Amino acid sequence: MTTWHIAGAQPLGGEPVDIVISDGIISAILPTGSTPATNSTLIEARGLIALPGLVDLHTHLREPGREDAETVESGCRAAALGGFTAVHAMANTDPVADSAGVVEQVWRLGQTAGLCDVHPVGAVTVGLQGERLAEIGAMADSAARVRIFSDDGHCVNDALLMRRALEYTKAFDGVVAQHAQEKRLTEGAQMHEGVVSSRLGLTGWPAVAEEAIIARDVLLAEHVDGRLHVCHVSTAGSVEIIRHAKARGVKVTAEVTPHHLMLTDDLVETYDPVYKVNPPLRTARDVVALRAALADGTIDAVATDHAPHPSESKDCEWAAASMGMLGLETALSVVIETMVNTGLMGWADVADRMSIRPARIGGLQGQGRPLAVGEPANLVLVDAGATWVVDPAAMASRSRNTPYRALTLPGRVVATIFRGRPTVLEGRLA
Amino acid sequence: MTRHLLSCEDLTAEDAILILDTAKRLGELSTGPMRKLPTLRGRTVVNLFFEDSTRTRISFEAAAKRLSADVINFAAKGSSVEKGESLKDTAMTLEAMGADAVVIRHPASGAPYRLANAGWIGGSVINAGDGTHAHPTQALLDAYTMRDHLRGGTGDLQGLRVCIVGDILHSRVARSNVSLLTTLGADVTLVAPPTLLPIGVEEWPAKISYSLDDHLPETDALMMLRVQNERMNSAYFPSAREYSRRYGLTASRMSRMPEHSIVLHPGPINRGMEIASEVADSPRAVIIEQVRNGVITRMAVLYLLLGGSESGLGDLVDEEATA
């Protein structure tokens, strides 16, 4: 197997070193300027930050069923370009990933693509219908070894079902990832309920509809001592509930999307459905609270909620449009823009929130590990000083629905190394 | 004037007064011997209606025809839209047929904005009501009617006290009126049960009240909005009777309003619900005048958006006189 000699990279932004990779592991960390072994290939990395390969807890790969929007392979290409070495494929495919057969299919498609680890998320309820539990144990025992269960896109509204799921998953250290959305409070909801929605005449999605479910779920998790993960936290009030629950020792973790760290509901004034997403873009006050919570660790992870949609689902009137945004190829840049360049987080924090903690939440082996000798060689090299202009047409995703179109963002992924093999070199798929 | 009329936020006070003055002039002209003006001869106006609204559609149709435009009515019912054609494809089809202006009514808030800005078509877009967002020509005809009765038909509406009563939450008429009336200097109060006021309404340039009775003596123009009976199914209010008792305009409530005051309603009215029959039929109700003013106001909007100017009307009259 090839040996790679990464010259002059700065692990977590620290002092430059040379990192030697062979047989899929980090075999040596040498003083920078060391002479590469004759059988090794040099990767020049002077001035680049080295981070452990990024881990996404929340990715919609659309396959099976909506291969016009994304496939496991195209989504994995986008992931690699974004610096990811593992993604969690959400269950809302067609057919739904609610059985061992479907999760194993997605798992195998990921293996075949070979660009990053693809961990299927299993549905909590059959068909995401919220009526009876899916065969969670069968999915956990399958080749895909599913540990995260979610009806994402739908909330498990039934308190009894949610309780049972939180209890049942304890048997194999699973976690229930809840899309917190109170159903009745969000009927026909189109955007965040507030000043902007009142003016635009779009039906509101109130913050309380998220917060009420999170409050209930942390109490349920506490009662049964189960593990709850809160998907895409979007409001200041949700942050307070999670902070309070963590202080009491509840086994709750939470994620925030890059777009909720950066974008606000006033963008909806254009009625451009590229800004339509669930949960919706909130206010500037919420963005400030989410950033602070990510910085202090109340929110554990950044997760993309990468949600590809074909152009016809966005090139229409707001109400007819699908909800969701691309995220894999821009996530790290948005985190640099909103968290690093603002001084809220350092590179070790970025590694923690985008790799180490998400890997721990997902129960992954060999991901989110320190950059140290003997560890699996999953890492990403980032040019933090570079900037780039987001061009939807240039993205590896099959879809084009990025809300950052034409924006200049900081930070370029120069190389991604997945299990000792570069998937991205010089900013392009290797 | 802008190229499109999408919401009343697009209009400055000068723009709005120009439209009202133009409407007045057109109204005078159309009562003369030449009821039909040749101004928009050879131009095509498409009425693109995705929602049933006979009233608004025929008002725009009459307005366009009195300016000699060719009118194409495109109703979503029975059209390709029912077969799943997208707004984009429908719009591009109409564009290919040579529409100079598209008058659009759509159940989705913001649909006219998308039509004007998504790069699908090149003509002018006039919003004839979108979802719960805006209905700018309704606000213009309401302002025209108020100005005509309470300001001698000229200038702005400085200091005019207007009360808008009813389902503010779901009303595009209320949103457009708040915007236009405040642009023209009026003081607007919104009266509704708290359930029918949107979260965020406190940021609107209007006063908020839960009690109709408190405001009757200080109201120059009272606008009653239609309240759909079905709203009680979503728990906005307990029953139609209770709504009517608390917020309906009865004869006794009307008697507490100033002598000069007028009562408006965008129609169609719900007799016995938000407005009592004896109020609707009283001389203070200007509901039928609103309909008449709707045609001339829409004539003014079409005329100005498609390239005319108010001074142009003067030339037109001279031409007509010498022809």
Interface residues (C-beta under 8 A of the other chain):
Chain A: Q190 E193 G194 V195 V196 S197 S198 R199 L200 G201 L202 T203 G204 P206 T270 Y271 D272 E312 D315 C316 E317 W318 A319 A320
Chain B: S86 L87 K88 H106 P107 A108 S109 G110 A111 Y113 R114 N117 A118 D130 G131 T132 H133 A134 R172 R175 P198 I199 G200 V201 E203 W204
